[in-house]
Amino acid sequence: MELSMLLDYAGDPRKAADEAAALEAAGLDAVWVAEAWGFDSPTIMGYLAARTERMKIGSAILNVYSRTPALIAQTAAGLDAVSGGRALLGLGASGPQVVEGWHGKPYDRPLGRTRETVELCRRVWRRETIDHHGITHMPLPAPMGSGLGKPLKILTRPVRPTVPVYIASLGPANVRMTAEIADGWLPTLFIPEKAVAVWGGPLAEGTAKRAPELGPLQTVAGGLLAIGEDAAAARDLARPQIALYVGGMGAPGKNFYNDLAVAYGYGEQARRIQELYLAGRKRDAAAAVPDEFCELMTLCGPEGYVRERVEAFREAGVTMLNVTPVGPEPARLIETVKSWL
């Protein structure tokens, strides 16, 4: 099992990147950079590539609407080049609030767009001349443009013939597709004890169609990390994030994370969290998050307990434990957990 973390760049992205780079020496294997509607992730990933030597650098996530498949492939190839072959491409459909509200693109055919983007990226990295007509046209047909477009292949030579592709997915159809075509899976709000009940079927169905050359599906999941006799209190730091996703990431009936909370068995609580959050009562929404939800998606407590949580994630199929160290000594936490893996 590898160890990674999600970069928190809400303040100074250079400082955050420098702190993440310092954890490379402590044993961190990878860092993931979010984008949402904040700073773009490729710029920060490029800075991380210059500040690090060994750890992998991934996007978590680039959505498949705001960039063309060709540009996504170029971006991943560029990061792979400047990092010496350490890029990980995290992709996803995001959601209608971001795609339509921020990027001004219709949120249509999310699964088809994701599948097509993965296919085209891999063809670009193989330096194929692309003549593809689907959701995306490469080149654009004459009636739709000037008629001057022609099939092209990437001008530069990628460092590797492929970059590992990780897909962020939650719903059954999307998870099924992820298990079929992706190198890795980026689930959100992952509870290892409930994962098989929620996703076991779709994962098995997708794996049955999986190309052997892809190898086993890699899974990235984890949560807040705190070790100590009084560290269980750090679980409460997960409440605002859970409330944000379950309550605020979408309208009623159009929130994938709320649907997940319902599938986990927190139906009534999920409804209440969303009701409070959308009413602007964010603190009350966070307080309404079940204690069990906070506990099971984090790794906070005495050392023996945290070791048990690590094993729970491993037994649930997690191959890269993604943690957020809490406290003044993140390097010590990373070193400790790394020694268990």
C-alpha positions as CSV (number, residue, x, y, z in Angstrom):
1,M,0.0,0.0,0.0
2,E,1.3,3.5,-0.9
3,L,0.7,6.7,1.1
4,S,-0.6,10.0,-0.4
5,M,-2.2,13.2,0.6
6,L,-4.5,15.8,-0.9
7,L,-2.8,19.2,-1.2
8,D,-4.5,21.9,0.8
9,Y,-3.8,25.1,-1.0
10,A,-6.6,27.3,0.3
11,G,-4.0,29.8,1.5
12,D,-0.7,30.1,-0.2
13,P,-0.2,27.4,-2.8
14,R,3.6,27.8,-2.8
15,K,3.7,27.2,0.9
16,A,1.4,24.3,0.7
17,A,3.5,22.7,-2.1
18,D,6.7,23.3,-0.2
19,E,5.2,21.6,2.9
20,A,4.1,18.7,0.8
21,A,7.5,18.4,-0.8
22,A,9.0,18.3,2.7
23,L,6.9,15.2,3.4
24,E,8.5,13.4,0.5
25,A,11.5,12.7,2.8
26,A,9.1,11.4,5.5
27,G,7.9,8.7,3.0
28,L,4.9,10.3,1.2
29,D,4.5,8.5,-2.1
30,A,2.1,10.8,-3.9
31,V,0.3,14.1,-3.7
32,W,-3.1,14.9,-5.2
33,V,-4.0,18.4,-6.3
34,A,-7.7,19.5,-6.5
35,E,-9.1,22.1,-8.8
36,A,-12.9,22.6,-8.4
37,W,-13.3,26.4,-9.0
38,G,-10.1,27.4,-7.2
39,F,-6.6,27.7,-8.6
40,D,-6.0,25.4,-11.6
41,S,-4.3,22.2,-10.6
42,P,-1.8,21.8,-13.6
43,T,0.1,25.0,-12.6
44,I,0.5,23.8,-9.0
45,M,1.4,20.3,-10.1
46,G,4.2,21.7,-12.3
47,Y,5.5,23.6,-9.3
48,L,5.4,20.4,-7.3
49,A,7.3,18.6,-10.0
50,A,10.1,21.1,-9.7
51,R,10.1,20.9,-5.9
52,T,10.2,17.1,-5.6
53,E,12.2,14.2,-6.8
54,R,10.4,11.0,-6.1
55,M,6.8,11.3,-5.3
56,K,4.0,11.0,-7.8
57,I,1.9,14.0,-8.6
58,G,-1.8,13.7,-9.5
59,S,-4.8,15.8,-10.4
60,A,-7.9,15.1,-8.3
61,I,-9.6,16.0,-10.4
62,L,-9.6,17.6,-13.9
63,N,-13.2,17.6,-15.1
64,V,-13.9,16.3,-18.6
65,Y,-16.0,19.4,-19.7
66,S,-13.8,22.4,-19.3
67,R,-10.8,21.1,-21.3
68,T,-10.8,19.2,-24.6
69,P,-9.6,15.6,-24.5
70,A,-6.5,16.6,-26.5
71,L,-5.6,19.4,-24.0
72,I,-6.1,17.0,-21.1
73,A,-3.7,14.6,-22.8
74,Q,-1.2,17.3,-23.5
75,T,-1.4,18.5,-19.9
76,A,-0.7,15.0,-18.5
77,A,2.1,14.4,-21.0
78,G,3.6,17.8,-20.1
79,L,3.5,17.1,-16.4
80,D,4.9,13.6,-17.0
81,A,7.8,15.2,-18.9
82,V,8.7,17.8,-16.3
83,S,8.4,15.3,-13.4
84,G,10.3,12.6,-15.1
85,G,7.4,10.1,-15.4
86,R,5.6,10.8,-12.1
87,A,2.3,12.0,-13.3
88,L,-1.1,10.6,-12.4
89,L,-4.2,11.8,-14.3
90,G,-7.2,12.1,-12.1
91,L,-10.4,12.7,-14.1
92,G,-14.0,13.0,-13.4
93,A,-17.3,14.5,-14.5
94,S,-17.5,16.9,-11.5
95,G,-21.1,18.1,-11.2
96,P,-23.6,20.4,-12.8
97,Q,-23.1,23.2,-10.3
98,V,-19.4,23.6,-11.3
99,V,-19.6,22.6,-14.9
100,E,-22.6,24.8,-15.8
101,G,-22.2,27.4,-13.1
102,W,-18.4,28.0,-13.4
103,H,-17.5,26.7,-16.8
104,G,-20.7,27.5,-18.7
105,K,-20.9,24.1,-20.3
106,P,-24.0,21.8,-20.5
107,Y,-23.7,18.9,-18.0
108,D,-24.5,16.2,-20.5
109,R,-23.4,12.6,-21.1
110,P,-21.0,12.4,-18.2
111,L,-20.1,8.7,-18.6
112,G,-19.8,8.9,-22.3
113,R,-17.5,12.0,-22.1
114,T,-15.3,10.3,-19.4
115,R,-15.0,7.1,-21.4
116,E,-14.2,9.0,-24.6
117,T,-11.6,11.3,-22.8
118,V,-9.8,8.2,-21.4
119,E,-9.7,6.6,-24.9
120,L,-8.5,9.7,-26.6
121,C,-5.8,10.5,-24.0
122,R,-4.3,7.0,-24.4
123,R,-4.4,7.3,-28.2
124,V,-2.6,10.7,-28.0
125,W,0.1,9.3,-25.7
126,R,0.7,6.5,-28.1
127,R,1.3,9.2,-30.7
128,E,-1.5,8.0,-33.0
129,T,-2.9,10.3,-35.7
130,I,-6.3,11.1,-34.3
131,D,-9.4,10.8,-36.6
132,H,-12.2,10.4,-34.1
133,H,-15.9,11.4,-34.3
134,G,-18.1,11.0,-31.3
135,I,-19.0,13.5,-28.6
136,T,-15.7,15.1,-29.6
137,H,-14.7,15.6,-33.2
138,M,-11.0,15.4,-34.0
139,P,-10.7,17.0,-36.5
140,L,-13.9,19.1,-36.7
141,P,-15.9,18.2,-39.8
142,A,-16.0,20.8,-42.5
143,P,-19.7,21.7,-42.1
144,M,-19.1,22.5,-38.4
145,G,-16.1,24.7,-39.0
146,S,-13.8,26.2,-41.6
147,G,-12.9,22.8,-43.2
148,L,-9.2,23.4,-42.6
149,G,-8.9,20.9,-39.7
150,K,-6.9,17.7,-40.4
151,P,-6.0,14.7,-38.3
152,L,-3.0,15.3,-36.1
153,K,-0.8,13.5,-33.6
154,I,0.9,15.0,-30.6
155,L,4.0,17.0,-31.8
156,T,6.3,16.1,-28.9
157,R,7.2,12.6,-27.7
158,P,5.7,11.7,-24.3
159,V,8.0,10.3,-21.6
160,R,5.8,7.3,-21.2
161,P,3.5,5.6,-23.7
162,T,0.7,6.0,-21.1
163,V,-0.1,7.9,-17.9
164,P,-2.0,6.2,-15.2
165,V,-5.7,7.4,-15.3
166,Y,-7.7,7.5,-12.1
167,I,-11.4,8.2,-12.3
168,A,-13.5,9.9,-9.5
169,S,-16.8,8.1,-9.4
170,L,-19.6,7.3,-7.0
171,G,-22.7,6.1,-8.8
172,P,-23.1,2.4,-9.9
173,A,-22.8,3.0,-13.6
174,N,-19.8,5.3,-13.2
175,V,-18.0,2.9,-10.8
176,R,-18.7,0.0,-13.2
177,M,-17.1,2.0,-16.0
178,T,-14.1,3.0,-13.8
179,A,-13.5,-0.7,-12.9
180,E,-13.6,-1.5,-16.6
181,I,-11.3,1.2,-18.2
182,A,-9.3,3.1,-15.5
183,D,-6.0,2.4,-13.9
184,G,-7.3,3.6,-10.6
185,W,-10.4,4.8,-8.7
186,L,-10.8,8.0,-6.6
187,P,-13.9,7.5,-4.4
188,T,-15.0,10.3,-2.1
189,L,-16.3,9.9,1.5
190,F,-15.1,6.3,1.5
191,I,-16.1,4.1,4.4
192,P,-14.3,0.8,4.2
193,E,-16.8,-1.2,6.2
194,K,-19.6,-0.2,3.9
195,A,-17.8,-0.1,0.6
196,V,-18.5,-3.7,-0.5
197,A,-22.2,-3.3,0.2
198,V,-22.4,-0.1,-1.9
199,W,-19.9,-0.7,-4.7
200,G,-19.1,-4.4,-4.7
201,G,-21.5,-5.3,-7.5
202,P,-20.5,-2.5,-9.9
203,L,-16.8,-3.1,-9.2
204,A,-17.2,-6.8,-10.0
205,E,-19.2,-6.1,-13.2
206,G,-16.7,-3.6,-14.5
207,T,-13.7,-5.8,-13.6
208,A,-15.2,-8.7,-15.6
209,K,-14.9,-6.5,-18.7
210,R,-11.4,-5.1,-17.8
211,A,-8.5,-5.5,-20.2
212,P,-5.8,-7.8,-18.7
213,E,-3.1,-5.3,-19.6
214,L,-4.5,-2.7,-17.2
215,G,-3.7,-4.9,-14.2
216,P,-5.7,-4.7,-11.0
217,L,-7.7,-1.6,-10.3
218,Q,-5.9,0.8,-7.9
219,T,-8.0,2.5,-5.2
220,V,-7.2,5.7,-3.5
221,A,-9.0,6.5,-0.2
222,G,-8.5,7.6,3.4
223,G,-9.2,10.5,5.6
224,L,-8.0,12.7,8.4
225,L,-5.0,11.2,10.3
226,A,-4.2,11.9,14.0
227,I,-2.4,9.6,16.4
228,G,-2.5,9.9,20.2
229,E,-4.5,9.2,23.3
230,D,-6.7,12.2,22.7
231,A,-6.6,12.1,18.9
232,A,-10.1,10.8,18.5
233,A,-11.3,14.4,19.0
234,A,-9.8,15.2,15.6
235,R,-12.6,13.3,13.9
236,D,-14.8,16.3,14.4
237,L,-12.7,18.2,11.9
238,A,-14.2,16.0,9.2
239,R,-17.7,17.3,10.0
240,P,-17.6,20.5,7.9
241,Q,-16.3,18.6,4.8
242,I,-18.9,15.9,5.1
243,A,-21.6,18.5,5.6
244,L,-20.3,20.4,2.5
245,Y,-20.5,17.4,0.3
246,V,-23.6,15.7,1.6
247,G,-25.5,19.0,2.1
248,G,-24.1,21.5,-0.3
249,M,-22.8,19.8,-3.4
250,G,-25.9,19.9,-5.5
251,A,-29.7,20.5,-5.2
252,P,-32.1,18.1,-3.6
253,G,-32.3,15.0,-5.7
254,K,-29.1,16.0,-7.6
255,N,-26.4,15.4,-5.1
256,F,-24.2,12.4,-5.7
257,Y,-22.7,12.6,-2.2
258,N,-26.1,12.8,-0.5
259,D,-27.1,9.7,-2.5
260,L,-24.0,8.0,-1.2
261,A,-24.8,8.9,2.4
262,V,-28.3,7.4,1.9
263,A,-26.7,4.2,0.5
264,Y,-24.5,4.0,3.6
265,G,-27.6,3.9,5.7
266,Y,-27.7,7.5,6.8
267,G,-30.8,8.5,4.9
268,E,-32.6,10.6,7.5
269,Q,-29.4,12.3,8.6
270,A,-28.5,13.0,5.0
271,R,-31.8,14.7,4.4
272,R,-31.4,16.8,7.5
273,I,-27.8,17.8,6.7
274,Q,-28.9,18.9,3.2
275,E,-31.9,20.8,4.6
276,L,-29.7,22.7,7.1
277,Y,-26.9,23.3,4.7
278,L,-29.0,24.7,1.9
279,A,-30.7,27.0,4.5
280,G,-27.3,28.5,5.3
281,R,-27.0,26.8,8.6
282,K,-23.6,25.2,8.0
283,R,-22.6,24.7,11.6
284,D,-25.9,23.0,12.3
285,A,-25.4,20.8,9.2
286,A,-21.9,19.8,10.5
287,A,-23.3,19.0,13.9
288,A,-25.9,16.8,12.3
289,V,-23.3,14.5,10.7
290,P,-23.5,11.1,12.5
291,D,-20.5,10.3,14.8
292,E,-20.1,7.0,13.2
293,F,-19.8,8.6,9.7
294,C,-16.9,10.8,11.1
295,E,-15.2,7.9,12.8
296,L,-15.3,5.4,9.9
297,M,-14.0,7.7,7.2
298,T,-11.0,8.9,9.3
299,L,-8.0,7.5,11.0
300,C,-7.9,9.3,14.4
301,G,-7.2,7.8,17.8
302,P,-4.5,5.9,19.7
303,E,-1.8,4.2,17.7
304,G,-3.3,0.7,18.0
305,Y,-6.7,1.9,16.9
306,V,-5.3,3.8,13.9
307,R,-3.4,0.7,12.8
308,E,-6.7,-1.1,12.8
309,R,-8.2,1.6,10.7
310,V,-5.3,1.3,8.2
311,E,-6.0,-2.4,8.0
312,A,-9.7,-1.8,7.4
313,F,-8.9,0.4,4.4
314,R,-6.5,-2.2,3.1
315,E,-9.0,-5.0,3.5
316,A,-11.5,-2.9,1.6
317,G,-9.2,-2.9,-1.4
318,V,-7.5,0.5,-0.9
319,T,-4.0,0.4,-2.5
320,M,-3.1,4.0,-1.8
321,L,-4.0,5.4,1.6
322,N,-4.8,9.1,1.1
323,V,-4.4,11.0,4.5
324,T,-4.6,14.5,5.8
325,P,-2.3,14.8,8.8
326,V,-3.7,16.8,11.7
327,G,-1.4,18.5,14.2
328,P,2.0,20.2,14.4
329,E,4.1,17.3,13.3
330,P,2.8,16.0,9.9
331,A,6.2,14.5,9.0
332,R,6.1,12.3,12.2
333,L,2.6,11.1,11.3
334,I,3.6,10.3,7.7
335,E,6.7,8.4,8.9
336,T,4.7,6.4,11.4
337,V,2.0,5.3,9.0
338,K,4.5,4.6,6.3
339,S,6.3,2.2,8.5
340,W,3.1,0.2,8.9
341,L,2.6,-0.2,5.1
